[in-house]
Amino acid sequence: QVQLVESGGGLVQAGGSLRLSCAASGRAVSTYTIGWFRQAPGKEREFVAGIRWSGGTTDYVDSVKGRFTISRDNAKNTVYLQMNSLKPEDTAVYYCAAVRWLGAVITTPGGYDYWGQGTQVTVSS
C-alpha cells in the first residue's frame, strides 16, 4: 500500500507556472507508476501525465505536451509536475494516483489504486 500527499496548487495568471508535488510513502515505491489527473467542475477526471518510477518512462496528454513536465526524486520519494505556460483551461483539481505496475503508463483513472486528496489549480485570464 502507498500513501500520497499532493501540494503546490494555487492561483496563477495565464502564462505563469506552478510546480505540484506528490509525496509517496509506503512499501516498494519504486515498483509503482504515478499519474497526475485533473478534474474541472462538471467534467470527467482526465489523465494529464504519468511516470513509471522504475526507468522513468513518461506519458502526457496532448494538451499539455511541451508545457508540463513530470519527474521524480528518488531520494525524496516525490513526483513533481512542473506546469509552465498555464492557460485558464488548465484550471482544475489535480490529483496524483499510484498503481503497482511496471508496464506502459496507464492513462485511465480506473487503472490506479491509490489517490491523493487533490490540490486546486486556478489559472486566471
C-alpha positions in Angstrom: 0.0 0.0 0.0 1.1 3.6 -0.7 0.0 6.9 0.7 0.1 10.1 -1.5 0.1 13.7 -0.4 -0.1 16.5 -3.0 1.0 20.1 -2.6 1.8 23.1 -4.7 -1.5 24.2 -6.1 -2.7 27.8 -6.1 -3.8 30.8 -8.1 -1.7 32.0 -11.0 -2.2 34.2 -14.0 -2.3 32.8 -17.5 1.2 32.3 -18.8 2.5 31.6 -15.3 4.0 28.5 -13.7 3.3 26.2 -10.8 5.0 23.0 -9.6 2.9 20.3 -8.0 4.4 17.7 -5.7 3.2 14.2 -4.8 5.0 12.7 -1.8 4.7 8.9 -1.7 5.2 6.8 1.3 4.8 3.1 1.8 6.5 -0.1 0.6 8.3 -0.6 -2.7 7.5 2.8 -4.1 9.9 2.1 -7.0 7.6 -0.6 -8.3 4.8 1.9 -8.8 3.6 4.1 -11.7 2.4 7.5 -10.6 -0.1 9.5 -12.6 -1.4 13.1 -12.4 -5.0 13.6 -13.2 -7.3 16.6 -13.1 -11.0 17.3 -12.8 -12.7 20.5 -13.6 -16.3 21.2 -12.4 -18.8 19.3 -14.5 -16.1 17.3 -16.3 -14.7 13.8 -16.0 -11.4 13.2 -14.4 -8.7 13.2 -17.1 -5.2 12.0 -17.4 -2.5 14.7 -17.5 0.9 12.9 -17.1 2.4 9.8 -15.7 5.7 8.3 -14.9 6.9 4.8 -14.3 9.1 5.0 -11.2 11.5 2.4 -12.4 13.1 3.6 -15.6 11.4 6.9 -15.6 9.2 6.3 -18.7 6.7 9.2 -19.1 3.5 9.9 -21.0 1.4 13.1 -21.4 -2.0 14.1 -22.7 -1.6 16.0 -25.9 -2.9 19.3 -24.5 0.0 19.6 -22.0 2.9 18.4 -24.1 5.6 21.0 -24.3 4.2 22.8 -21.3 4.2 20.3 -18.4 7.0 18.1 -17.3 6.7 15.1 -14.9 9.7 14.0 -12.9 10.7 12.1 -9.8 13.1 12.4 -7.0 14.1 9.0 -5.7 15.7 10.3 -2.5 12.5 12.1 -1.5 10.0 9.6 -2.9 8.4 12.5 -4.6 6.9 13.1 -8.1 6.7 16.6 -9.5 4.5 18.1 -12.1 6.1 21.3 -13.4 3.4 23.3 -15.2 4.5 26.2 -17.5 2.6 28.5 -19.8 -0.6 27.8 -17.9 -3.9 28.5 -19.5 -7.3 29.1 -18.0 -8.4 25.7 -19.3 -5.8 24.1 -17.0 -8.0 25.2 -14.1 -9.0 22.0 -12.1 -8.4 20.0 -9.0 -5.2 18.0 -9.6 -4.8 14.5 -8.2 -1.9 12.2 -8.1 -2.5 8.5 -8.2 -0.5 5.3 -7.9 -0.6 1.7 -9.1 1.8 -1.1 -8.6 2.7 -1.5 -12.3 5.9 -1.7 -14.3 4.4 -1.6 -17.8 3.4 1.3 -20.0 2.0 4.3 -18.2 -1.7 3.8 -17.6 -3.9 6.7 -18.7 -7.3 5.8 -17.3 -8.4 6.7 -13.7 -9.7 3.2 -13.2 -6.3 1.8 -13.6 -5.0 3.4 -10.4 -5.5 2.0 -6.9 -4.4 4.9 -4.6 -5.2 8.5 -4.8 -4.2 11.7 -3.0 -6.6 14.3 -1.7 -6.2 16.7 -4.6 -4.9 20.2 -4.9 -6.7 23.1 -6.6 -5.0 24.9 -9.5 -6.7 28.1 -10.7 -5.4 30.0 -13.8 -6.9 33.5 -14.3 -7.1 35.1 -17.7 
